[in-house]
């Protein structure tokens, strides 16, 4: 069983680097940290979110042909052992056959 001893001399204090005012800051925010610590976090999070969305869209539609070394690849899957093909181009044959079957059986009557 671990036992923690807390003495009155060990009270929690702000680190010395946070106690001085930084030049060029807008003042202090919550907890003694400069306000820019809190303002920069949503900016960084937005930038990271934007980059991941761009990457996801690129990986969905590009490349049209398989890029890489096609040593081992499962049919209908966008990834190979060393390489990648966009998800939509990989599944285009399956999507086209589903679309054709839907149009010929339910939307259009071939007898007309």
C-alpha positions as CSV (number, residue, x, y, z in Angstrom):
1,X,0.0,0.0,0.0
2,X,1.4,3.3,-1.0
3,X,1.1,6.2,1.4
4,X,1.5,9.8,0.4
5,X,2.7,12.3,3.0
6,X,1.7,16.0,2.4
7,X,3.2,18.6,4.6
8,X,2.2,22.2,4.9
9,X,5.5,23.3,3.4
10,X,4.7,21.3,0.2
11,X,1.7,23.4,-0.7
12,X,1.0,23.6,-4.4
13,X,2.5,26.8,-5.9
14,X,2.6,28.2,-9.4
15,X,5.9,27.4,-11.2
16,X,8.2,30.4,-11.2
17,X,8.1,30.6,-15.0
18,X,4.4,31.3,-14.9
19,X,4.6,34.0,-12.2
20,X,6.4,36.5,-14.3
21,X,4.5,38.3,-17.0
22,X,5.5,37.4,-20.5
23,X,6.2,40.3,-22.8
24,X,3.8,40.6,-25.7
25,X,1.0,38.6,-23.9
26,X,-2.5,39.9,-23.4
27,X,-2.4,39.2,-19.6
28,X,-3.2,36.1,-17.5
29,X,-5.9,33.6,-18.2
30,X,-7.1,31.0,-15.8
31,X,-4.7,29.4,-13.3
32,X,-1.9,31.9,-14.0
33,X,-1.2,30.8,-17.5
34,X,-1.0,33.4,-20.2
35,X,-4.2,34.0,-22.2
36,X,-2.6,33.0,-25.5
37,X,-2.2,29.4,-24.1
38,X,-6.0,29.1,-24.2
39,X,-6.5,31.0,-27.5
40,X,-3.9,28.9,-29.5
41,X,-5.5,25.6,-28.6
42,X,-8.6,25.9,-30.8
43,X,-6.5,27.3,-33.7
44,X,-4.2,24.2,-33.5
45,X,-7.2,21.9,-33.2
46,X,-8.9,23.5,-36.2
47,X,-5.7,23.1,-38.3
48,X,-5.3,19.5,-37.4
49,X,-9.0,18.8,-38.1
50,X,-8.7,20.5,-41.5
51,X,-5.6,18.4,-42.4
52,X,-7.3,15.1,-41.4
53,X,-10.4,16.0,-43.4
54,X,-8.3,16.8,-46.5
55,X,-6.4,13.6,-46.1
56,X,-9.6,11.6,-45.8
57,X,-11.1,13.1,-49.0
58,X,-7.9,12.5,-50.9
59,X,-7.7,8.9,-49.8
60,X,-11.4,8.4,-50.7
61,X,-11.0,9.5,-54.3
62,X,-7.3,9.2,-55.2
63,X,-5.4,7.6,-56.8
64,X,-7.7,6.2,-59.4
65,X,-5.3,3.3,-60.3
66,X,-3.5,1.2,-57.7
67,X,-0.3,3.0,-56.6
68,X,2.5,0.8,-55.2
69,X,3.8,-2.7,-55.4
70,X,0.9,-5.2,-55.9
71,X,2.4,-8.2,-54.1
72,X,-0.7,-9.2,-52.2
73,X,-4.1,-7.6,-52.6
74,X,-7.6,-8.8,-51.8
75,X,-10.1,-8.2,-54.6
76,X,-12.3,-5.2,-54.0
77,X,-10.2,-3.7,-51.2
78,X,-8.3,-0.4,-51.6
79,X,-5.1,-1.5,-49.8
80,X,-2.4,-3.9,-50.9
81,X,0.7,-5.1,-49.2
82,X,2.6,-2.0,-50.3
83,X,0.2,0.5,-51.9
84,X,-3.2,2.1,-52.0
85,X,-6.0,2.9,-54.4
86,X,-8.9,5.3,-53.6
87,X,-11.9,3.7,-52.0
88,X,-14.4,4.9,-54.6
89,X,-12.4,3.9,-57.6
90,X,-11.8,0.5,-56.0
91,X,-15.5,-0.2,-55.6
92,X,-16.6,1.5,-58.8
93,X,-17.4,-1.9,-60.5
94,X,-19.6,-3.0,-57.7
95,X,-21.4,0.3,-57.4
96,X,-22.0,0.3,-61.2
97,X,-23.5,-3.2,-61.2
98,X,-25.8,-2.3,-58.2
99,X,-26.9,0.9,-60.0
100,X,-27.5,-1.0,-63.3
101,X,-29.5,-3.7,-61.5
102,X,-31.6,-1.1,-59.6
103,X,-32.4,0.9,-62.8
104,X,-33.3,-2.2,-64.9
105,X,-35.4,-4.0,-62.3
106,X,-37.1,-1.3,-60.3
107,X,-37.0,2.1,-62.1
108,X,-37.3,1.2,-65.8
109,X,-39.4,-1.4,-67.5
110,X,-37.6,-3.2,-70.3
111,X,-40.8,-4.2,-72.0
112,X,-41.8,-0.6,-72.7
